[in-house]
Amino acid sequence: DAMVIQNPRYQVTQFGKPVTLSCSQTLNHNVMYWYQQKSSQAPKLLFHYYDKDFNNEADTPDNFQSRRPNTSFCFLDIRSPGLGDTAMYLCATSRGGTGGIYGYTFGSGTRLTVV
Amino acid sequence: KQEVTQIPAALSVPEGENLVLNCSFTDSAIYNLQWFRQDPGKGLTSLLLIQSSQREQTSGRLNASLDKSSGRSTLYIAASQPGDSATYLCAVRMGNTPLVFGKGTRLSVIA
C-alpha cells in the first residue's frame, strides 16, 4: 500500500545533541510537510516543500532545518534540541495544484523526547 | 487569517449513542475540509475529505457535512463504540496553503 513512513517511531536525545528524523513516501506526492504537535495541542506547521521549493513558517525556530534530497524523502534536523522540543513530529504529504481534490496523508509520527 | 474552532473540546458518551462533533471556520474560501482521527501517541488517520463543492461524505458509521456559507462542518458518528475513543481533528485547506487545524475534540465512549 502507498504510504508515508516515519523513522524512528520513538527517539530520545540529550539536550543539545543534534537529531535527525526521517520521512519517506510512496505516494509520489509533490508536497511534503513537517508538523510539531505538543501534548493536547493542534499540529503546528514547521515548514513544507512544494516540489523543491522550501517554505519556512515565520515562527519556526532557526534550530529546525529540513532537507528534501528527492521526491520520496524528507528530513527534519534539530541542531541543538532543547527540553521544549519534546513533542510528536508528524510528516505529511499532499498533491499540490489539484484544486483540493486530494487531502493530506500523514505518517505515524516520531515521538521525540529531549532529556 | 483562517481560524478553525472545534466544540466541544472533550465529550464522553455511553456506548451505542449517536453523536455529533462540530467544527467552524472563519474564512469560507476553502478548497476542502478534512476530518482526522488521532489515537494517543499516534499519527493522524484521515477519515473523510469533503471538497468545497460537496455537501457531505459518508464512510461506514461516519458522516461529515459541510456548509461553506456558514463556515461549519459536522462529523456524525452513529452507534458509537469504545473503539471510537480518540481525538478527532478538523482541518481546512485554502488554495495551496497548508492545512489549518482545529484543536480537536477528545471523545471517550464508555462501555
gemmi code that builds the backbone of each chain (N, CA, C; Angstrom):
import gemmi

chains = {
    "A": [
        ("ASP", (0.839, -1.191, 0.000), (0.000, 0.000, 0.000), (0.879, 1.247, 0.000)),
        ("ALA", (0.463, 2.247, -0.750), (1.167, 3.517, -0.744), (1.015, 4.174, 0.610)),
        ("MET", (2.102, 4.754, 1.097), (2.016, 5.288, 2.445), (3.135, 6.279, 2.739)),
        ("VAL", (3.043, 6.856, 3.943), (4.049, 7.764, 4.473), (4.675, 7.078, 5.684)),
        ("ILE", (5.996, 6.941, 5.671), (6.687, 6.188, 6.714), (7.665, 7.103, 7.440)),
        ("GLN", (7.567, 7.117, 8.755), (8.463, 7.939, 9.556), (9.349, 7.050, 10.425)),
        ("ASN", (10.594, 7.437, 10.494), (11.564, 6.730, 11.341), (12.429, 7.735, 12.094)),
        ("PRO", (12.800, 7.399, 13.337), (12.295, 6.261, 14.082), (10.907, 6.536, 14.646)),
        ("ARG", (10.298, 5.554, 15.251), (8.993, 5.740, 15.866), (9.133, 6.518, 17.181)),
        ("TYR", (10.189, 6.204, 17.913), (10.495, 6.898, 19.168), (11.975, 7.283, 19.146)),
        ("GLN", (12.274, 8.456, 19.664), (13.654, 8.924, 19.722), (13.858, 9.686, 21.027)),
        ("VAL", (14.888, 9.277, 21.762), (15.295, 10.016, 22.963), (16.671, 10.600, 22.673)),
        ("THR", (16.829, 11.889, 22.897), (18.104, 12.531, 22.661), (18.452, 13.437, 23.835)),
        ("GLN", (19.738, 13.700, 23.960), (20.178, 14.563, 25.050), (20.053, 16.023, 24.653)),
        ("PHE", (19.867, 16.843, 25.643), (19.837, 18.285, 25.457), (21.062, 18.719, 24.652)),
        ("GLY", (20.829, 19.420, 23.539), (21.919, 19.952, 22.736), (22.525, 18.993, 21.730)),
        ("LYS", (22.127, 17.736, 21.737), (22.702, 16.768, 20.796), (21.869, 16.721, 19.517)),
        ("PRO", (22.481, 16.983, 18.368), (21.719, 17.026, 17.109), (20.961, 15.718, 16.850)),
        ("VAL", (19.806, 15.864, 16.257), (18.988, 14.692, 15.943), (18.339, 14.895, 14.578)),
        ("THR", (18.176, 13.791, 13.853), (17.536, 13.822, 12.540), (16.380, 12.841, 12.506)),
        ("LEU", (15.239, 13.331, 12.052), (14.063, 12.491, 11.855), (13.838, 12.342, 10.359)),
        ("SER", (13.373, 11.157, 9.958), (13.208, 10.941, 8.516), (11.765, 10.607, 8.149)),
        ("CYS", (11.447, 10.902, 6.915), (10.118, 10.639, 6.370), (10.285, 10.189, 4.925)),
        ("SER", (9.606, 9.119, 4.563), (9.615, 8.682, 3.167), (8.185, 8.411, 2.724)),
        ("GLN", (7.954, 8.535, 1.418), (6.594, 8.335, 0.904), (6.644, 7.579, -0.421)),
        ("THR", (5.617, 6.769, -0.612), (5.492, 6.015, -1.863), (4.309, 6.510, -2.682)),
        ("LEU", (3.779, 7.677, -2.318), (2.587, 8.213, -2.970), (2.919, 9.087, -4.173)),
        ("ASN", (4.202, 9.431, -4.314), (4.642, 10.334, -5.379), (3.952, 11.715, -5.286)),
        ("HIS", (3.684, 12.126, -4.052), (3.120, 13.453, -3.851), (4.209, 14.499, -3.947)),
        ("ASN", (3.880, 15.667, -4.498), (4.910, 16.677, -4.712), (5.097, 17.618, -3.519)),
        ("VAL", (4.214, 17.546, -2.542), (4.326, 18.433, -1.387), (4.536, 17.596, -0.129)),
        ("MET", (5.503, 17.990, 0.686), (5.765, 17.313, 1.959), (5.838, 18.344, 3.066)),
        ("TYR", (5.290, 17.981, 4.228), (5.154, 18.902, 5.350), (5.755, 18.275, 6.609)),
        ("TRP", (6.261, 19.150, 7.483), (6.623, 18.735, 8.833), (5.798, 19.559, 9.830)),
        ("TYR", (5.146, 18.822, 10.735), (4.369, 19.439, 11.801), (4.962, 19.028, 13.148)),
        ("GLN", (4.837, 19.936, 14.111), (5.169, 19.639, 15.501), (3.871, 19.644, 16.303)),
        ("GLN", (3.697, 18.608, 17.122), (2.489, 18.563, 17.943), (2.864, 18.280, 19.392)),
        ("LYS", (2.570, 19.234, 20.249), (2.786, 19.042, 21.675), (1.506, 18.529, 22.322)),
        ("SER", (1.651, 18.018, 23.513), (0.557, 17.321, 24.190), (-0.719, 18.153, 24.211)),
        ("SER", (-1.804, 17.538, 23.748), (-3.145, 18.138, 23.773), (-3.254, 19.414, 22.944)),
        ("GLN", (-2.358, 19.592, 21.982), (-2.432, 20.761, 21.110), (-2.634, 20.344, 19.660)),
        ("ALA", (-3.065, 21.293, 18.849), (-3.194, 21.037, 17.414), (-1.813, 20.950, 16.779)),
        ("PRO", (-1.673, 20.212, 15.695), (-0.387, 20.211, 14.978), (-0.020, 21.610, 14.510)),
        ("LYS", (1.248, 21.928, 14.617), (1.761, 23.249, 14.224), (2.737, 23.053, 13.069)),
        ("LEU", (2.482, 23.725, 11.963), (3.341, 23.573, 10.793), (4.699, 24.221, 11.033)),
        ("LEU", (5.751, 23.462, 10.746), (7.120, 23.993, 10.845), (7.587, 24.532, 9.491)),
        ("PHE", (7.474, 23.686, 8.467), (7.836, 24.060, 7.100), (7.273, 23.035, 6.132)),
        ("HIS", (7.347, 23.386, 4.843), (6.939, 22.423, 3.841), (7.722, 22.647, 2.554)),
        ("TYR", (7.791, 21.589, 1.764), (8.396, 21.629, 0.442), (7.291, 21.486, -0.591)),
        ("TYR", (7.226, 22.444, -1.495), (6.353, 22.329, -2.671), (7.299, 22.018, -3.829)),
        ("ASP", (7.287, 20.776, -4.249), (8.337, 20.287, -5.160), (9.686, 20.524, -4.469)),
        ("LYS", (10.590, 21.260, -5.083), (11.890, 21.505, -4.456), (11.926, 22.820, -3.687)),
        ("ASP", (10.860, 23.567, -3.759), (10.817, 24.874, -3.102), (10.526, 24.729, -1.622)),
        ("PHE", (11.420, 25.269, -0.800), (11.308, 25.198, 0.647), (10.533, 26.407, 1.159)),
        ("ASN", (9.572, 26.150, 2.053), (8.759, 27.216, 2.633), (8.806, 27.098, 4.150)),
        ("ASN", (9.406, 28.077, 4.765), (9.577, 28.069, 6.216), (8.500, 28.935, 6.859)),
        ("GLU", (7.890, 28.442, 7.947), (6.939, 29.276, 8.673), (7.713, 30.352, 9.444)),
        ("ALA", (7.117, 31.515, 9.570), (7.812, 32.661, 10.164), (8.253, 32.398, 11.600)),
        ("ASP", (7.487, 31.594, 12.343), (7.808, 31.398, 13.749), (8.533, 30.080, 14.010)),
        ("THR", (9.011, 29.422, 12.970), (9.793, 28.197, 13.168), (11.200, 28.580, 13.630)),
        ("PRO", (11.641, 28.036, 14.762), (12.975, 28.409, 15.267), (14.076, 28.021, 14.279)),
        ("ASP", (15.155, 28.818, 14.292), (16.296, 28.553, 13.405), (16.949, 27.207, 13.687)),
        ("ASN", (16.716, 26.718, 14.874), (17.224, 25.429, 15.323), (16.696, 24.264, 14.471)),
        ("PHE", (15.593, 24.485, 13.771), (14.950, 23.449, 12.967), (15.295, 23.677, 11.500)),
        ("GLN", (15.778, 22.614, 10.862), (16.131, 22.678, 9.451), (15.506, 21.472, 8.749)),
        ("SER", (15.452, 21.541, 7.430), (14.894, 20.424, 6.685), (15.654, 20.225, 5.388)),
        ("ARG", (15.629, 18.992, 4.921), (16.239, 18.633, 3.633), (15.286, 17.732, 2.878)),
        ("ARG", (15.261, 17.927, 1.575), (14.472, 17.021, 0.723), (15.349, 16.643, -0.477)),
        ("PRO", (16.105, 15.564, -0.344), (17.049, 15.193, -1.409), (16.368, 14.699, -2.687)),
        ("ASN", (15.171, 14.168, -2.564), (14.422, 13.717, -3.742), (12.936, 13.728, -3.409)),
        ("THR", (12.102, 13.351, -4.361), (10.650, 13.411, -4.161), (10.194, 12.562, -2.995)),
        ("SER", (10.865, 11.444, -2.765), (10.373, 10.454, -1.812), (10.778, 10.712, -0.371)),
        ("PHE", (11.869, 11.429, -0.151), (12.399, 11.558, 1.202), (12.432, 13.012, 1.663)),
        ("CYS", (12.214, 13.156, 2.988), (12.341, 14.470, 3.604), (12.859, 14.267, 5.024)),
        ("PHE", (13.774, 15.132, 5.457), (14.383, 15.000, 6.772), (14.143, 16.258, 7.591)),
        ("LEU", (14.000, 16.053, 8.888), (13.915, 17.153, 9.846), (15.151, 17.072, 10.732)),
        ("ASP", (15.959, 18.135, 10.720), (17.145, 18.205, 11.553), (16.912, 19.216, 12.662)),
        ("ILE", (17.185, 18.782, 13.882), (17.144, 19.705, 15.021), (18.581, 19.835, 15.508)),
        ("ARG", (19.146, 21.019, 15.339), (20.591, 21.180, 15.530), (20.999, 21.106, 17.003)),
        ("SER", (20.245, 21.723, 17.859), (20.570, 21.742, 19.285), (19.265, 21.651, 20.073)),
        ("PRO", (18.746, 20.430, 20.227), (17.423, 20.285, 20.847), (17.385, 20.800, 22.272)),
        ("GLY", (16.309, 21.491, 22.588), (16.055, 21.915, 23.958), (14.912, 21.098, 24.531)),
        ("LEU", (14.734, 21.217, 25.858), (13.677, 20.447, 26.520), (12.306, 20.779, 25.927)),
        ("GLY", (12.133, 22.003, 25.478), (10.866, 22.421, 24.898), (10.576, 21.830, 23.530)),
        ("ASP", (11.539, 21.129, 22.969), (11.327, 20.493, 21.662), (10.767, 19.088, 21.795)),
        ("THR", (10.582, 18.636, 23.026), (9.918, 17.357, 23.246), (8.501, 17.440, 22.694)),
        ("ALA", (8.200, 16.553, 21.745), (6.911, 16.630, 21.051), (6.777, 15.445, 20.105)),
        ("MET", (5.608, 15.339, 19.494), (5.403, 14.425, 18.378), (5.681, 15.203, 17.097)),
        ("TYR", (6.460, 14.617, 16.200), (6.737, 15.257, 14.916), (6.063, 14.440, 13.819)),
        ("LEU", (5.227, 15.136, 13.073), (4.402, 14.486, 12.060), (4.816, 14.924, 10.668)),
        ("CYS", (4.972, 13.956, 9.794), (5.245, 14.226, 8.386), (3.956, 13.971, 7.601)),
        ("ALA", (3.693, 14.808, 6.627), (2.504, 14.635, 5.803), (2.832, 14.939, 4.352)),
        ("THR", (2.025, 14.398, 3.460), (2.202, 14.673, 2.032), (0.866, 15.046, 1.415)),
        ("SER", (0.937, 15.742, 0.301), (-0.270, 16.026, -0.473), (0.123, 16.264, -1.922)),
        ("ARG", (-0.905, 16.307, -2.764), (-0.671, 16.577, -4.175), (-1.079, 18.009, -4.435)),
        ("GLY", (-0.125, 18.871, -4.678), (-0.411, 20.282, -4.856), (-0.893, 20.596, -6.254)),
        ("GLY", (-1.591, 21.734, -6.379), (-2.026, 22.200, -7.685), (-3.184, 21.431, -8.267)),
        ("THR", (-3.976, 20.781, -7.433), (-5.071, 19.953, -7.955), (-6.434, 20.473, -7.519)),
        ("GLY", (-6.457, 21.668, -6.978), (-7.732, 22.285, -6.648), (-8.489, 21.650, -5.516)),
        ("GLY", (-7.804, 20.996, -4.605), (-8.484, 20.481, -3.422), (-9.103, 19.117, -3.569)),
        ("ILE", (-8.791, 18.419, -4.661), (-9.358, 17.083, -4.848), (-8.783, 16.103, -3.846)),
        ("TYR", (-7.492, 16.298, -3.541), (-6.809, 15.355, -2.670), (-6.578, 15.956, -1.298)),
        ("GLY", (-6.582, 15.077, -0.296), (-6.302, 15.509, 1.061), (-4.864, 15.234, 1.431)),
        ("TYR", (-4.581, 15.368, 2.702), (-3.259, 15.096, 3.243), (-3.198, 13.653, 3.723)),
        ("THR", (-1.997, 13.060, 3.606), (-1.736, 11.752, 4.190), (-0.615, 11.913, 5.196)),
        ("PHE", (-0.856, 11.451, 6.416), (0.123, 11.591, 7.483), (0.821, 10.270, 7.766)),
        ("GLY", (2.064, 10.383, 8.242), (2.763, 9.235, 8.777), (2.347, 8.979, 10.210)),
        ("SER", (2.949, 7.966, 10.806), (2.605, 7.579, 12.184), (3.276, 8.453, 13.231)),
        ("GLY", (4.193, 9.316, 12.792), (4.825, 10.243, 13.718), (6.076, 9.696, 14.374)),
        ("THR", (6.927, 10.616, 14.819), (8.088, 10.289, 15.645), (7.913, 11.007, 16.971)),
        ("ARG", (7.914, 10.223, 18.039), (7.800, 10.811, 19.367), (9.203, 11.129, 19.859)),
        ("LEU", (9.553, 12.415, 19.946), (10.881, 12.855, 20.356), (10.846, 13.308, 21.810)),
        ("THR", (11.773, 12.774, 22.591), (11.927, 13.206, 23.980), (13.342, 13.727, 24.164)),
        ("VAL", (13.471, 14.955, 24.656), (14.770, 15.562, 24.927), (14.992, 15.531, 26.434)),
        ("VAL", (16.121, 14.927, 26.830), (16.383, 14.778, 28.276), (17.649, 15.546, 28.683)),
    ],
    "B": [
        ("LYS", (-6.929, 35.879, 8.370), (-6.266, 34.623, 8.715), (-7.319, 33.589, 9.112)),
        ("GLN", (-7.232, 32.426, 8.520), (-8.201, 31.366, 8.808), (-8.045, 30.842, 10.224)),
        ("GLU", (-9.168, 30.703, 10.924), (-9.174, 30.100, 12.249), (-10.209, 28.989, 12.281)),
        ("VAL", (-9.829, 27.885, 12.902), (-10.707, 26.716, 12.982), (-10.975, 26.409, 14.455)),
        ("THR", (-12.251, 26.260, 14.776), (-12.651, 26.017, 16.164), (-13.445, 24.727, 16.246)),
        ("GLN", (-13.143, 23.929, 17.236), (-13.890, 22.681, 17.437), (-14.537, 22.674, 18.813)),
        ("ILE", (-15.807, 22.347, 18.795), (-16.585, 22.284, 20.028), (-17.385, 20.980, 20.040)),
        ("PRO", (-17.431, 20.241, 21.196), (-16.736, 20.582, 22.434), (-15.277, 20.143, 22.401)),
        ("ALA", (-14.512, 20.551, 23.397), (-13.111, 20.128, 23.475), (-13.017, 18.680, 23.915)),
        ("ALA", (-13.969, 18.236, 24.714), (-13.996, 16.849, 25.172), (-15.439, 16.405, 25.296)),
        ("LEU", (-15.649, 15.104, 25.087), (-17.008, 14.565, 25.094), (-16.941, 13.123, 25.588)),
        ("SER", (-17.848, 12.785, 26.492), (-17.916, 11.424, 26.995), (-19.342, 10.916, 26.821)),
        ("VAL", (-19.496, 9.777, 26.151), (-20.832, 9.252, 25.871), (-20.871, 7.760, 26.176)),
        ("PRO", (-22.058, 7.220, 26.476), (-22.172, 5.766, 26.649), (-22.184, 5.072, 25.297)),
        ("GLU", (-21.718, 3.851, 25.276), (-21.684, 3.055, 24.056), (-23.065, 2.977, 23.416)),
        ("GLY", (-23.106, 3.060, 22.102), (-24.355, 2.933, 21.363), (-25.006, 4.250, 21.006)),
        ("GLU", (-24.553, 5.314, 21.633), (-25.151, 6.620, 21.363), (-24.670, 7.185, 20.034)),
        ("ASN", (-25.560, 7.921, 19.372), (-25.171, 8.696, 18.189), (-24.652, 10.044, 18.665)),
        ("LEU", (-23.619, 10.578, 17.999), (-23.059, 11.839, 18.464), (-22.610, 12.704, 17.301)),
        ("VAL", (-22.475, 13.991, 17.610), (-22.084, 14.981, 16.606), (-20.921, 15.803, 17.136)),
        ("LEU", (-19.884, 15.909, 16.327), (-18.756, 16.786, 16.630), (-18.827, 17.984, 15.692)),
        ("ASN", (-18.521, 19.156, 16.224), (-18.666, 20.379, 15.457), (-17.331, 21.036, 15.124)),
        ("CYS", (-17.291, 21.650, 13.961), (-16.107, 22.364, 13.502), (-16.582, 23.634, 12.802)),
        ("SER", (-15.987, 24.768, 13.138), (-16.334, 26.011, 12.448), (-15.058, 26.692, 11.970)),
        ("PHE", (-15.187, 27.441, 10.870), (-14.029, 28.137, 10.312), (-14.443, 29.537, 9.893)),
        ("THR", (-13.485, 30.456, 9.911), (-13.818, 31.877, 9.746), (-13.832, 32.341, 8.294)),
        ("ASP", (-13.058, 31.705, 7.436), (-12.973, 32.112, 6.031), (-13.570, 31.005, 5.172)),
        ("SER", (-14.641, 31.328, 4.458), (-15.364, 30.288, 3.712), (-14.716, 29.930, 2.371)),
        ("ALA", (-13.639, 30.624, 1.995), (-12.981, 30.362, 0.702), (-12.044, 29.159, 0.813)),
        ("ILE", (-12.608, 28.003, 1.127), (-11.796, 26.815, 1.330), (-11.815, 25.933, 0.089)),
        ("TYR", (-10.759, 25.124, -0.065), (-10.725, 24.119, -1.129), (-11.369, 22.825, -0.652)),
        ("ASN", (-11.032, 22.463, 0.587), (-11.627, 21.253, 1.142), (-11.520, 21.278, 2.660)),
        ("LEU", (-12.189, 20.324, 3.280), (-12.148, 20.148, 4.719), (-11.921, 18.670, 4.985)),
        ("GLN", (-11.053, 18.399, 5.930), (-10.686, 17.009, 6.199), (-10.865, 16.725, 7.684)),
        ("TRP", (-11.459, 15.587, 7.985), (-11.574, 15.105, 9.357), (-10.549, 13.997, 9.568)),
        ("PHE", (-9.838, 14.095, 10.706), (-8.828, 13.118, 11.065), (-9.156, 12.519, 12.426)),
        ("ARG", (-8.624, 11.338, 12.632), (-8.680, 10.688, 13.938), (-7.241, 10.520, 14.422)),
        ("GLN", (-7.027, 10.766, 15.730), (-5.710, 10.559, 16.311), (-5.846, 9.779, 17.613)),
        ("ASP", (-5.242, 8.616, 17.659), (-5.171, 7.831, 18.878), (-3.978, 8.320, 19.705)),
        ("PRO", (-4.023, 8.143, 21.022), (-2.938, 8.664, 21.874), (-1.559, 8.202, 21.420)),
        ("GLY", (-0.651, 9.153, 21.247), (0.720, 8.835, 20.866), (0.894, 8.368, 19.433)),
        ("LYS", (-0.133, 8.553, 18.615), (-0.048, 8.076, 17.232), (-0.182, 9.237, 16.246)),
        ("GLY", (-0.031, 8.913, 14.955), (-0.204, 9.916, 13.914), (-1.673, 10.150, 13.596)),
        ("LEU", (-1.908, 10.895, 12.526), (-3.275, 11.234, 12.123), (-3.749, 10.298, 11.026)),
        ("THR", (-4.960, 9.803, 11.196), (-5.585, 8.962, 10.182), (-6.726, 9.744, 9.552)),
        ("SER", (-6.698, 9.863, 8.235), (-7.753, 10.590, 7.545), (-9.043, 9.778, 7.559)),
        ("LEU", (-10.136, 10.433, 7.950), (-11.440, 9.777, 7.992), (-12.270, 10.130, 6.758)),
        ("LEU", (-12.417, 11.420, 6.539), (-13.257, 11.883, 5.441), (-12.704, 13.183, 4.885)),
        ("LEU", (-12.825, 13.354, 3.580), (-12.428, 14.581, 2.895), (-13.651, 15.103, 2.162)),
        ("ILE", (-14.005, 16.357, 2.419), (-15.126, 16.979, 1.705), (-14.573, 18.119, 0.869)),
        ("GLN", (-14.787, 18.043, -0.429), (-14.356, 19.144, -1.289), (-15.345, 20.297, -1.160)),
        ("SER", (-14.901, 21.479, -1.562), (-15.717, 22.685, -1.353), (-17.055, 22.620, -2.083)),
        ("SER", (-17.109, 21.839, -3.159), (-18.347, 21.747, -3.947), (-19.311, 20.691, -3.405)),
        ("GLN", (-18.876, 19.949, -2.388), (-19.693, 18.864, -1.851), (-20.390, 19.295, -0.573)),
        ("ARG", (-21.477, 18.579, -0.251), (-22.219, 18.889, 0.972), (-21.952, 17.857, 2.067)),
        ("GLU", (-21.653, 16.618, 1.670), (-21.380, 15.617, 2.681), (-20.615, 14.447, 2.092)),
        ("GLN", (-20.011, 13.673, 3.008), (-19.325, 12.448, 2.657), (-19.628, 11.426, 3.743)),
        ("THR", (-19.699, 10.162, 3.327), (-20.024, 9.094, 4.264), (-19.015, 7.971, 4.141)),
        ("SER", (-18.683, 7.384, 5.307), (-17.846, 6.201, 5.331), (-18.277, 5.362, 6.521)),
        ("GLY", (-18.945, 4.253, 6.229), (-19.416, 3.391, 7.311), (-20.348, 4.119, 8.255)),
        ("ARG", (-19.982, 4.140, 9.538), (-20.823, 4.815, 10.547), (-20.553, 6.310, 10.637)),
        ("LEU", (-19.682, 6.830, 9.809), (-19.314, 8.240, 9.860), (-19.968, 9.003, 8.721)),
        ("ASN", (-20.447, 10.204, 9.061), (-20.987, 11.085, 8.037), (-20.511, 12.496, 8.355)),
        ("ALA", (-19.880, 13.138, 7.383), (-19.427, 14.508, 7.568), (-20.192, 15.419, 6.628)),
        ("SER", (-20.621, 16.554, 7.144), (-21.324, 17.538, 6.322), (-20.518, 18.822, 6.261)),
        ("LEU", (-20.783, 19.605, 5.224), (-20.098, 20.883, 5.053), (-21.095, 21.939, 4.610)),
        ("ASP", (-21.110, 23.053, 5.342), (-21.890, 24.221, 4.951), (-20.905, 25.379, 4.836)),
        ("LYS", (-20.421, 25.608, 3.622), (-19.391, 26.623, 3.420), (-19.873, 28.016, 3.773)),
        ("SER", (-21.093, 28.316, 3.401), (-21.590, 29.687, 3.582), (-21.638, 30.081, 5.053)),
        ("SER", (-21.931, 29.107, 5.917), (-21.979, 29.411, 7.350), (-20.669, 29.069, 8.049)),
        ("GLY", (-19.725, 28.504, 7.322), (-18.424, 28.167, 7.904), (-18.505, 27.055, 8.922)),
        ("ARG", (-19.263, 25.987, 8.601), (-19.444, 24.910, 9.566), (-19.343, 23.532, 8.924)),
        ("SER", (-18.851, 22.602, 9.732), (-18.858, 21.194, 9.361), (-19.215, 20.387, 10.604)),
        ("THR", (-19.886, 19.270, 10.391), (-20.173, 18.363, 11.496), (-19.713, 16.965, 11.124)),
        ("LEU", (-19.273, 16.232, 12.123), (-18.946, 14.821, 11.967), (-19.924, 14.043, 12.829)),
        ("TYR", (-20.722, 13.233, 12.179), (-21.737, 12.422, 12.849), (-21.218, 11.000, 12.962)),
        ("ILE", (-21.241, 10.472, 14.195), (-20.834, 9.086, 14.420), (-22.048, 8.329, 14.922)),
        ("ALA", (-22.446, 7.322, 14.195), (-23.621, 6.528, 14.561), (-23.220, 5.335, 15.426)),
        ("ALA", (-24.074, 5.015, 16.363), (-23.894, 3.811, 17.197), (-22.464, 3.699, 17.712)),
        ("SER", (-22.066, 4.661, 18.506), (-20.669, 4.757, 18.945), (-20.220, 3.496, 19.689)),
        ("GLN", (-18.913, 3.214, 19.559), (-18.294, 2.040, 20.180), (-17.068, 2.481, 20.973)),
        ("PRO", (-16.660, 1.702, 21.974), (-15.446, 2.084, 22.729), (-14.228, 2.284, 21.833)),
        ("GLY", (-14.152, 1.547, 20.724), (-13.048, 1.705, 19.782), (-13.039, 3.036, 19.058)),
        ("ASP", (-14.127, 3.796, 19.174), (-14.169, 5.135, 18.570), (-13.478, 6.168, 19.454)),
        ("SER", (-13.105, 5.787, 20.650), (-12.448, 6.728, 21.570), (-11.117, 7.189, 20.984)),
        ("ALA", (-10.983, 8.485, 20.825), (-9.811, 9.086, 20.184), (-10.023, 10.596, 20.171)),
        ("THR", (-9.031, 11.309, 19.640), (-9.205, 12.736, 19.379), (-9.522, 12.918, 17.904)),
        ("TYR", (-10.533, 13.727, 17.626), (-10.961, 13.990, 16.256), (-10.597, 15.429, 15.890)),
        ("LEU", (-9.843, 15.560, 14.809), (-9.350, 16.860, 14.364), (-9.989, 17.237, 13.030)),
        ("CYS", (-10.353, 18.490, 12.952), (-10.896, 19.059, 11.729), (-9.821, 19.980, 11.150)),
        ("ALA", (-9.667, 19.990, 9.825), (-8.669, 20.857, 9.200), (-9.195, 21.345, 7.868)),
        ("VAL", (-8.900, 22.596, 7.533), (-9.350, 23.166, 6.263), (-8.152, 23.552, 5.415)),
        ("ARG", (-8.371, 23.482, 4.116), (-7.323, 23.824, 3.154), (-7.801, 24.965, 2.280)),
        ("MET", (-6.925, 25.964, 2.124), (-7.241, 27.099, 1.269), (-6.176, 27.204, 0.190)),
        ("GLY", (-6.541, 26.995, -1.040), (-5.581, 27.055, -2.129), (-4.440, 26.098, -1.900)),
        ("ASN", (-3.241, 26.567, -2.206), (-2.070, 25.726, -1.993), (-1.389, 26.013, -0.664)),
        ("THR", (-2.074, 26.727, 0.208), (-1.514, 26.959, 1.539), (-1.766, 25.729, 2.409)),
        ("PRO", (-0.921, 25.500, 3.417), (-1.065, 24.300, 4.243), (-2.353, 24.273, 5.053)),
        ("LEU", (-2.690, 23.075, 5.489), (-3.875, 22.856, 6.307), (-3.844, 23.707, 7.571)),
        ("VAL", (-5.029, 24.183, 7.956), (-5.194, 24.848, 9.246), (-6.044, 23.937, 10.107)),
        ("PHE", (-5.530, 23.599, 11.271), (-6.191, 22.631, 12.149), (-6.972, 23.302, 13.266)),
        ("GLY", (-8.038, 22.644, 13.707), (-8.650, 22.945, 14.985), (-7.886, 22.220, 16.075)),
        ("LYS", (-8.263, 22.479, 17.326), (-7.551, 21.862, 18.445), (-8.060, 20.461, 18.769)),
        ("GLY", (-9.163, 20.086, 18.139), (-9.637, 18.717, 18.307), (-10.699, 18.555, 19.364)),
        ("THR", (-11.439, 17.463, 19.251), (-12.396, 17.034, 20.270), (-11.954, 15.663, 20.758)),
        ("ARG", (-11.750, 15.556, 22.072), (-11.336, 14.271, 22.660), (-12.586, 13.498, 23.034)),
        ("LEU", (-12.804, 12.369, 22.372), (-14.016, 11.567, 22.566), (-13.712, 10.329, 23.398)),
        ("SER", (-14.537, 10.106, 24.392), (-14.477, 8.865, 25.168), (-15.826, 8.178, 25.067)),
        ("VAL", (-15.824, 6.922, 24.622), (-17.049, 6.135, 24.554), (-16.963, 5.071, 25.633)),
        ("ILE", (-17.899, 5.130, 26.566), (-17.850, 4.281, 27.753), (-18.681, 3.028, 27.534)),
        ("ALA", (-18.064, 1.869, 27.758), (-18.774, 0.585, 27.588), (-19.783, 0.336, 28.707)),
    ],
}
model = gemmi.Model(1)
for chain_id, residues in chains.items():
    chain = gemmi.Chain(chain_id)
    for i, (resn, *xyz) in enumerate(residues, 1):
        res = gemmi.Residue()
        res.name, res.seqid = resn, gemmi.SeqId(i, " ")
        for name, pos in zip(("N", "CA", "C"), xyz):
            atom = gemmi.Atom()
            atom.name, atom.element = name, gemmi.Element(name[0])
            atom.pos, atom.b_iso = gemmi.Position(*pos), 0.0
            res.add_atom(atom)
        chain.add_residue(res)
    model.add_chain(chain)
structure = gemmi.Structure()
structure.add_model(model)
structure.setup_entities()
